[in-house]
Each structure stands twice: as C-alpha cells, then as structure tokens.
Amino acid sequence: MSSKKMGRPLSDKPKSKTIEIRVDEEIMSKLDASAEKLKTTRSDIVRRGIEKVFDELQK
C-alpha cells in the first residue's frame, strides 16, 4: 500500500489567507458578470484587480 495521501496536489503558492468584504448588489453583479465572461471565479477576478492596482501604484 502506498504512503502517499490522496487529494489535491500541493501548490507552490498555497492560498491559506481569507478576506471577507461587503459589497452592494451593483458590485456583485459586475463581479459575477466579469467572472462569467472570463470563465473564472469571483476570487480570481478579485486577485486580478488587486494585482492591477498594485502594478499601477508601482509605476
């Protein structure tokens, strides 16, 4: 019998931190529409937004 654990493979950058935000219906609709159009998750859209703002601040 193998000693390897079953489940998701380990990540190079594990996402162990969580944030919780409050948004209105308009922002939630925009977030959902963006995620659907890009075929990704809400979390990915938020991460992309953070990266975009950070990159702009570095200029």
C-alpha positions in Angstrom: 0.0 0.0 0.0 1.3 3.5 -0.9 2.1 6.0 1.8 1.0 8.9 -0.4 -2.1 10.9 0.6 -4.9 11.2 -1.8 -6.4 14.6 -2.6 -5.5 17.8 -4.3 -1.8 18.2 -5.2 0.2 20.6 -3.2 0.5 24.2 -4.6 3.6 26.3 -5.0 1.7 29.2 -3.5 -1.0 27.8 -1.2 -3.9 30.2 -0.7 -4.3 30.0 3.1 -5.4 33.5 3.8 -9.0 34.6 3.5 -10.7 38.0 3.3 -14.3 39.0 3.6 -15.8 42.1 2.1 -19.2 43.7 1.9 -20.4 44.8 -1.5 -23.7 46.2 -2.8 -25.8 44.5 -5.5 -24.2 46.5 -8.3 -20.7 45.5 -7.5 -21.8 41.8 -7.0 -23.5 41.9 -10.4 -20.3 43.3 -12.0 -18.2 40.7 -10.3 -20.4 37.8 -11.4 -20.7 39.1 -15.0 -16.9 39.5 -15.2 -16.3 36.0 -13.8 -18.8 34.5 -16.2 -17.5 36.3 -19.3 -13.9 35.3 -18.4 -14.9 31.8 -17.4 -13.2 32.1 -14.0 -14.1 32.5 -10.3 -15.0 35.6 -8.3 -11.8 35.1 -6.3 -9.7 35.1 -9.4 -11.3 38.4 -10.5 -10.6 40.0 -7.1 -7.0 38.7 -7.3 -6.5 40.2 -10.8 -7.9 43.5 -9.5 -5.5 43.6 -6.6 -2.6 42.9 -8.9 -3.7 45.5 -11.4 -4.0 48.3 -8.7 -0.6 47.2 -7.2 1.1 47.3 -10.6 -0.3 50.8 -11.3 1.0 52.0 -8.0 4.5 50.8 -8.8 4.7 53.0 -11.9 
